[in-house]
Amino acid sequence: MVELTGFQGITQAVSTLKEASVQGFTVTDEGAKQLTSALQEVLTQVESALAKGYALGQEPALGTTPAASAYKPFLATIWTDAQQGGQPVLTQLKQDLEDAINTINKASVSYQANEAAIKASLA
């Protein structure tokens, strides 16, 4: 089993979910509803954080002391840094959540198709 840690673990887990779906993983309608509902709640919060994040990318008004001048640019990068900033991390999380929801919905459609095929074969 692959160790999943942090946000990279989420990306890896969604990738594994997609792979499983291609290989025949299915989920019932009720299971899909529960999973996608939970994921949609998280997605809504992530989208809200991204929308409000603009302010986090601005240099705060800390004054003009040498220490303030040193901290101001650094604090703005906490949100915008391309590798470790909050914005790219949440943007990737948003994509992962959307991918997971789509994959689960496809797995539910596959489940329905399998059920219909089984019922037809028994009729």
Stockholm file with secondary structure:
# STOCKHOLM 1.0

chainA/1-123         MVELTGFQGITQAVSTLKEASVQGFTVTDEGAKQLTSALQEVLTQVESALAKGYALGQEPALGTTPAASAYKPFLATIWTDAQQGGQPVLTQLKQDLEDAINTINKASVSYQANEAAIKASLA
#=GR chainA/1-123 SS CCCCCHHHHHHHHHHHHHHHHHTTCCCCHHHHHHHHHHHHHHHHHHHHHHHHGGGGGSCCCCCSSHHHHHHHHHHHHHHHCTTTCHHHHHHHHHHHHHHHHHHHHHHHHHHHHHHHHHHHHHC
#=GC SS_cons         CCCCCHHHHHHHHHHHHHHHHHTTCCCCHHHHHHHHHHHHHHHHHHHHHHHHGGGGGSCCCCCSSHHHHHHHHHHHHHHHCTTTCHHHHHHHHHHHHHHHHHHHHHHHHHHHHHHHHHHHHHC
//
